Structures are given as structure tokens and as C-alpha cells.
Amino acid sequence: MLKLIFHNELGLGLAQAGAAALAAVVVVLLARKRSIHLESETVIAMVRGLVQIVAVGSILVLLLRGPRWTSVFLLAAMIVAAGATSARRAKGMPQAFRVSAWSIAAGAGSIIALMTWLGVIDTAITSLVPVGSMLIANAMNTNGLALNRFRSDILSHVGEVETALALGAAGTRSVEPYVQASFEASLIPAIDSLRSLGIVWIPGLMAGMLLSGSRPVYAAIYQFVVLAMIFAASGLTAFVSTILIRERIFTSAEQLLLQPGR
């Protein structure tokens, strides 16, 4: 219907963005009726998301004219931004930003570097930046889930953790069950994406490759490759993140820093 009203591409895009945003607002209003307030966070997220993706698109146009190594700086900036965003989901966690940034760099960064070296990801900016950003974004989400779950579990079991410490258990040992639970929970989205690939959803990358003339079988295989890389980056990020954060929630005297109400 919108295509019948808007004949200009920019106008059509803005109208489509408005329609999608309206659907999101309806969900927020439904949540508000159940006393779940997501209004400000959702509006800020949508505005930031639109502005950021338009800005990145404009930057990519400029980068396409430059040398390939410039993509490294853009990916590094994405990792820092992802660390900051992910750290917000771990309020009260000691050194949350540092843990998040290092974990995403170790997880997504190392997989991007390895896959580029092996030739799985093309070094052209048009391939490296979009695919790399997908790995970073998913690693960010996984890291946020891991830290949020870990924080919730620790705060729900402060008594058990402090009892274990009082009985002589090492700090890292006393929180090991919660480290494992947060690691497993954070990888559920990545595992479900792999499990449902081709049955529940057909990702946009595959559709784009088909439209650009790629053979269907190769497009399908490469889409699996991307999701496998996402899982590897997310899993490695969660692994590093949970190891780093468990050592930072205790003082040098093995006292638990995370406490309810702090």
C-alpha cells in the first residue's frame, strides 16, 4: 500500500520506518497496561538505531573509496560501542565495560580475524564490515545476556555464595554453578537460530545473495557459514566474559561485592 502512495525512494523508506516504529509503539503500550514501562528506553533505542544505521551507511559509502585496511578501524569502533551497550545490561557489575569490551574483542574479533585469514570472509569492505558487524552485534547480545543472568543468579543466591566462602571455598569455585548457567542461557538464541535455519526463517543475507545472482546452494551454504561464525563468536565471547567477571565480583579478601540493593 505504501508503494502506491510514495513514489520517491527516500519518502517510501521513511514511511516504512514509521510503520515499523508504530508497530513497536503498540507493543510498548500493551506492555504499559501490564505496568511494564519500556517507553523511554524503546523510543531512545529506535531513534538511535535509525540515526546510527543511516550514519554508518553514509560512512560506508566513503570507506568504499579508501583502502581496505580502513575497515579495521570501523570494526574496532563497533567493538568499543558494543562493549558500552552490553555493559549497561550489567548494572552494578564491577568493571562491566572493560569485561564486555575485552570479551567481545576476544570473541568476535578473533573469529573475524581467523575467518578473514582463511578466506571465509572476503577482505573487501562491502563484505568484511557487514559480516563483521553481525558477529560483533550477536557477541554483544550474548555478552549482555551472560552478564545479566550471572548478576541475577548471584543476587538471588548471596546467602549460598557467602556460606560457601565461610566454609573455605574459593570465590571462583563458589560461583561456578552460576557461571555455567549464565553461559548456557546466553547461547540459547544462537543455538536456536542454527536449529531453525531454513525451517522457521530465511535470513536476509541468503535472500540478498540470491537476488544478486548467486547460486541457491552456495547462498544457503554461506548463510550457514555466517550463523556458525556467529555461534563461535558468541560462544567465545560468553566464555571469556564469564571467566573475567567471576574474578571481579570479589575483593582481594574473597568478599562478595555484589549485594542486593547496591
C-alpha positions, 0 to 999 in steps of 0.5 A, spaced: 500 500 500 505 504 501 508 503 494 502 506 491 502 512 495 510 514 495 513 514 489 520 517 491 525 512 494 527 516 500 519 518 502 517 510 501 523 508 506 521 513 511 514 511 511 516 504 512 520 506 518 514 509 521 510 503 520 515 499 523 516 504 529 508 504 530 508 497 530 513 497 536 509 503 539 503 498 540 507 493 543 510 498 548 503 500 550 500 493 551 506 492 555 504 499 559 497 496 561 501 490 564 505 496 568 511 494 564 514 501 562 519 500 556 517 507 553 523 511 554 528 506 553 524 503 546 523 510 543 531 512 545 533 505 542 529 506 535 531 513 534 538 511 535 538 505 531 535 509 525 540 515 526 546 510 527 544 505 521 543 511 516 550 514 519 554 508 518 551 507 511 553 514 509 560 512 512 560 506 508 559 509 502 566 513 503 570 507 506 568 504 499 573 509 496 579 508 501 583 502 502 581 496 505 585 496 511 580 502 513 575 497 515 579 495 521 578 501 524 570 501 523 570 494 526 574 496 532 569 502 533 563 497 533 567 493 538 568 499 543 560 501 542 558 494 543 562 493 549 558 500 552 551 497 550 552 490 553 555 493 559 549 497 561 545 490 561 550 489 567 548 494 572 552 494 578 557 489 575 564 491 577 568 493 571 562 491 566 565 495 560 572 493 560 569 485 561 564 486 555 569 490 551 575 485 552 570 479 551 567 481 545 574 483 542 576 476 544 570 473 541 568 476 535 574 479 533 578 473 533 573 469 529 573 475 524 580 475 524 581 467 523 575 467 518 578 473 514 585 469 514 582 463 511 578 466 506 571 465 509 570 472 509 572 476 503 577 482 505 573 487 501 569 492 505 562 491 502 563 484 505 568 484 511 564 490 515 557 487 514 559 480 516 563 483 521 558 487 524 553 481 525 558 477 529 560 483 533 552 485 534 550 477 536 557 477 541 554 483 544 547 480 545 550 474 548 555 478 552 549 482 555 545 476 556 551 472 560 552 478 564 545 479 566 543 472 568 550 471 572 548 478 576 541 475 577 543 468 579 548 471 584 543 476 587 538 471 588 543 466 591 548 471 596 546 467 602 549 460 598 555 464 595 557 467 602 556 460 606 560 457 601 566 462 602 565 461 610 566 454 609 573 455 605 571 455 598 574 459 593 570 465 590 571 462 583 569 455 585 563 458 589 560 461 583 561 456 578 554 453 578 552 460 576 557 461 571 555 455 567 548 457 567 549 464 565 553 461 559 548 456 557 542 461 557 546 466 553 547 461 547 540 459 547 538 464 541 544 462 537 543 455 538 536 456 536 537 460 530 542 454 527 536 449 529 531 453 525 535 455 519 531 454 513 525 451 517 522 457 521 526 463 517 530 465 511 535 470 513 536 476 509 543 475 507 541 468 503 535 472 500 540 478 498 545 473 495 540 470 491 537 476 488 544 478 486 545 472 482 548 467 486 547 460 486 541 457 491 546 452 494 552 456 495 547 462 498 544 457 503 551 454 504 554 461 506 548 463 510 550 457 514 557 459 514 555 466 517 550 463 523 556 458 525 561 464 525 556 467 529 555 461 534 563 461 535 563 468 536 558 468 541 560 462 544 567 465 545 565 471 547 560 468 553 566 464 555 571 469 556 566 474 559 564 469 564 571 467 566 573 475 567 567 477 571 567 471 576 574 474 578 571 481 579 565 480 583 570 479 589 575 483 593 582 481 594 579 478 601 574 473 597 568 478 599 562 478 595 561 485 592 555 484 589 549 485 594 542 486 593 540 493 593 547 496 591 
